[in-house]
Amino acid sequence: MAAVDPNGHGDIVAAATVARAMSERGPGPASATDLLRWSEALAGIARTGLGFTDNLYERERFEEVLRVAADMQVAAGLASDPEPLLAEWLGRVGEGVAGYVTPKVAVGAVVGNDAGEILLVQRADSGAWLYPTGWADVGYSASEVAVKEVHEETGMEVEPLRLIAVLDGLRLGFTPIPLYSLVFQCRLLGGTLAAHPLECRDVGWFAQEALPTPRAGAGRWEPHAFRAIRGEPLDVAFDTPRQPPWRETGPQL
């Protein structure tokens, strides 16, 4: 849960979050990844605080925290102007529980064929290759989203077999926004391979030694995915807790 002080000292909580992050990170300059994570954490604290307080003073302080968070993203080179980002954050502030900021949820699918190849799509927005994945839609279970996304993006029909990974997309560099990704292994049932005209530039089957580039999260999910395709025993992969959780310790899967 976000660190929102129920006694109404949101600016103190936010300042403590930054101080803790800076002190625990260790020596050396902050990277763009550091600034992004800290910015999103501060923005989450401030937006959640705005959703739970009617105190004018506290609202002003939380909005100031949002300005600092927006400035951090400009400093990281992720935005050119803090004002549009600030306006976007303020526009998404809810009230009460509806305003509690949490990561979004995406669902992905690892699909293999009889040749041991993996089904990948080239994203239309970034040009990066990744297994079929998309936002979790209301009214669908997570496994149903996996089936739907594979069919929409590739034309293939699949059956979910097991959950193989739960990943923090922001910390693994998959995305610039906070999200958790649920990844299912799916069995291929049939279909005709065809890339979605709006969401994908291309789609195809690839052997482990002939994967296309660029790939989202290259080197972080491939070994686990191909072990699943080969039918090897494996546990659900997840991002193990860092000690402390703010410290960077390198890619994990």
N, C-alpha and C positions, 0 to 999 in steps of 0.2 A: 504494500500500500504506500501511496505517496506520503512524504513527510510533511503533513499539514498540521500545524499546531492548533488544537481545539480551543486554546485560550486566546487565539487571535494575534499571534506574534509571527505572522507569515514572513515578514522581512528577515527576522532573526533566524528562522528555520532555513530560509533560502541561503542566507549568508553562511550559515553553518555547513550547508551542503557543499557550497563552493570551497570553503576552507578545508573541509574534510577531504574532498576530492583532490585538491592541490597538494595537501600534506601527505596523503597516502600514495599519490602517484609516484613519488620519488623524484630525483634530480633530473634536470634536462628540460628543454622547451616543450610546451604542449603541442601535440600534433593536431591536424584538422579533425581527426577522429575523436581525440580527447574533447576538443571544443564542441563538436557536434553532440556527443553524449551528454556533456555537462549542460549545454544549452537546452536540449530536449528535457533533461531532468528538471531544470529550473522552470521551464515553460509549463511542464506538467504540474509542478507544485503550485505555481502561480494561478494557473487556470482552474485547478481544483479548489484552491483557496477562494477565488472569485465566485465559484459556484456554491460556496457554503457560508458566505458572509454578506450581510447587508450594511456592515459598518463602513462608512465613507472613508475613514482614515485607512482602514485595512485594504479597501479596494484600491485606493491610490497607491499604497505600498506594493500590492501584488502587481498592479499595472507597471510600476517602475521595475520590478523584477523581470517582467516580460520584455521590457525595453533592453535590459542588460542581456537577456538571453538572445534577443534578436541581434544585438551588436556583436555577440560572440560568433554567430553564424556568418556575419559579414567579415569578421576578422579571420574566420576559417576559410573564406573564399567560397562559401556555399550560397551566399546571397549578396547582391550588390547594393541593396537599399533596405534598411531595417523596417521602414514604415509599412510596406505591403505585408511583410511577415507578421508584424505586430497586429495589423488590422485583421489578418487571417486568424491568428490565435484568438483575438478578442471576439471575433465573429462566431467562434465555435464554443464559447463558454456556455455551459448549461447551468441548470439550477439544481442544487441538492445532489442526489445520487446520480442523476442523469449528467451532471457536470463533472463527475469524478473521472479524471483522465487516466486511461489505461492504454496499453499497446493494442493496435489493431491485430486481427488474426488473419493469416493467409493459410491456404491449404495447397500442398504440392503432391505430385504423384511420380514415383519412380516406376517405370514400366520397361520390362525387358522382353526381347523376342527369343525365338528358338536358337538364334545365332549368338545369344549372349550380349546383344547390343542394347543400348539404352535409347529411349525416345526423348529427344530434346527439341525445344522450340527456340527460335531466335526472336527475342522480344522486339516489338515494333518501336517501343519508346527508347530503349538504350542500345539496341543492337547486340546485346549480350545473350549468350546461349544458356539455357537452364531447363530443368525438367518442367513439365506443364504445372503451372501454379496460378492461383488467383485468390481474391478476397473471399472470406467466408460470408456467404449470403444468408440473410435471415430466412428462416423457414426450412433450411436444409441442415442435415447432420454433417459433421466434418467429412465422413466417408462419402456422402452423397455429393458434396462439393468436389471432391477428388474426381469422381466419375464424370461429373458435369464439365469440369475444366478440361480434362483430357479430351472429351468428345468435342467440345467447342473449339479448342485450340488446334487439335490434330486430326479430328475425324475418326479416331479410334475408339472402340468400345472396350471397357476394362471392368474388372471386378476387384475391389479392395481386398487385400489379404491380411495386412497387419500394419500397425503404426511403427515406423522405423526411426523417426527423429522428431524432436521438438527443439526448434532453434530460435535464438534471439537474433533476428535479422539485423538490428542496429549494431550490435556488438560484433557480429561476424562480417559486417560490411556489405550485406545484401541490399540494404535500403537506407536512405537518409531519414526515414521516419521510424518511430518505434513500432515494431511488430513482432509477434511470435508466429513462426511457421510450423505447421503440423504436416509432416511428410509421411505419406502412405506408400507402401509397396503394393502394386496392382498387377493382376494377371491379365494378359492380353487375350481378348475374346474374338476380335475381328475388327472390321471397319476398313475404310479407304483413306489413306494418308492424304491430308489436305490442310494447309495452314489457314488459320482464321484470317480473313482479308484485312481486318483492322488491328488485331492484337499481335499478329506474328508476321515477321518478314519471311521466315522459312521454317521448315520442320524436317526432321529426318532421324534415321537410326544410326548410331555410332558405336564402334568398338572402343574399349577403354584406351587402346593405344592410338586411336585416331579421332580424338575428341576435337570439335571445332573451337575456334577462338574468335572473340574474347568470351570467357565464361564468367557468369556471376558466381562469386565465391570460389574461384578456381582453386582446386586442390583441397577444398574443405569438405565437400560432400561426395566426390567421386568414389573414393575407396569404399566407403560405407554402402553407397548405392550399388556398386558392382558386387560386393559381397552378398547383398540381398538378392540380386539377380541370379547369382550362381547358386543360391539356395544354402549358403553357409549359415551356421548358427550366429546370431548376433543379437545384442540387446538394443533397446531403444536409445539412440544417441541424444544427448542433451548437453547444454553448456554447463559444465561443472562449476560450482560456486567458486569465485575468486576470493582470496583472503588478503585484504578486504575486497569487497565486490567492485570497487571503483578502479582497482589497479589493473593495468593491461598486462596480460601474461602470454599474449600471442594467440593465434587462431586455435579454436577448440572444436571438436566434433566427436 
